[in-house]
Amino acid sequence: MINSKGARVRPRLDEVRFCEIDETERVQRLVARHEEFGGRGYSGRRVWRH
């Protein structure tokens, strides 16, 4: 699903790609980003993951 900003941009793009990764890998990357940039660790993952 594209949000409203994405929908406005789409007509200006020549190509759009979507890369799907394994759910376990996605969550590990999400947790790592939050630990590095957001100050949240693995214990708080369920609060901000859903």
Backbone hydrogen bonds in HBPLUS format (Angstrom, degrees):
<---DONOR---> <-ACCEPTOR-->    atom                        ^
c    i                          cat <-CA-CA->   ^        H-A-AA   ^      H-
h    n   atom  resd res      DA  || num        DHA   H-A  angle D-A-AA Bond
n    s   type  num  typ     dist DA aas  dist angle  dist       angle   num
A0007-ALA N   A0003-ASN O   2.92 MM   4  6.19 152.6  2.00 155.1 163.9     1
A0008-ARG N   A0004-SER O   3.18 MM   4  6.39 144.3  2.31 139.7 147.5     2
A0009-VAL N   A0005-LYS O   3.18 MM   4  6.45 141.9  2.33 142.5 152.6     3
A0010-ARG N   A0006-GLY O   2.95 MM   4  6.01 154.3  2.02 153.6 159.5     4
A0012-ARG N   A0009-VAL O   2.85 MM   3  5.62 153.4  1.92 131.1 139.2     5
A0013-LEU N   A0010-ARG O   3.05 MM   3  5.40 166.0  2.07 119.0 123.5     6
A0026-ARG N   A0022-ASP O   2.92 MM   4  6.17 159.6  1.96 156.7 163.4     7
A0027-VAL N   A0023-GLU O   2.99 MM   4  6.20 161.6  2.02 152.4 155.8     8
A0028-GLN N   A0024-THR O   3.02 MM   4  6.24 158.2  2.07 146.4 152.8     9
A0029-ARG N   A0025-GLU O   2.96 MM   4  6.20 159.6  2.01 152.3 157.2    10
A0030-LEU N   A0026-ARG O   2.93 MM   4  6.14 155.0  1.99 145.2 152.8    11
A0031-VAL N   A0027-VAL O   2.88 MM   4  6.07 165.9  1.90 155.2 158.0    12
A0032-ALA N   A0028-GLN O   2.98 MM   4  6.15 161.1  2.02 145.6 151.2    13
A0033-ARG N   A0029-ARG O   2.92 MM   4  6.15 158.4  1.97 150.1 155.3    14
A0034-HIS N   A0030-LEU O   3.00 MM   4  6.26 162.0  2.04 151.0 155.9    15
A0035-GLU N   A0031-VAL O   2.86 MM   4  6.07 152.9  1.93 151.4 159.3    16
A0036-GLU N   A0032-ALA O   2.94 MM   4  6.10 156.9  1.99 146.8 153.1    17
A0037-PHE N   A0033-ARG O   2.75 MM   4  5.74 168.7  1.77 155.3 159.3    18
A0038-GLY N   A0034-HIS O   2.83 MM   4  4.32 127.6  2.11 105.7 121.2    19
A0039-GLY N   A0034-HIS O   2.68 MM   5  5.91 105.9  2.23 158.1 178.5    20
A0040-ARG N   A0034-HIS O   3.07 MM   6  5.30 152.9  2.15 122.8 123.4    21
A0044-GLY N   A0041-GLY O   3.25 MM   3  5.81 143.9  2.39 111.9 120.0    22
A0045-ARG N   A0042-TYR O   3.03 MM   3  5.10 165.0  2.05 112.1 116.0    23
A0047-VAL N   A0044-GLY O   3.11 MM   3  5.62 134.1  2.33 112.8 124.3    24
A0049-ARG N   A0045-ARG O   2.80 MM   4  5.64 132.6  2.02 157.7 172.5    25
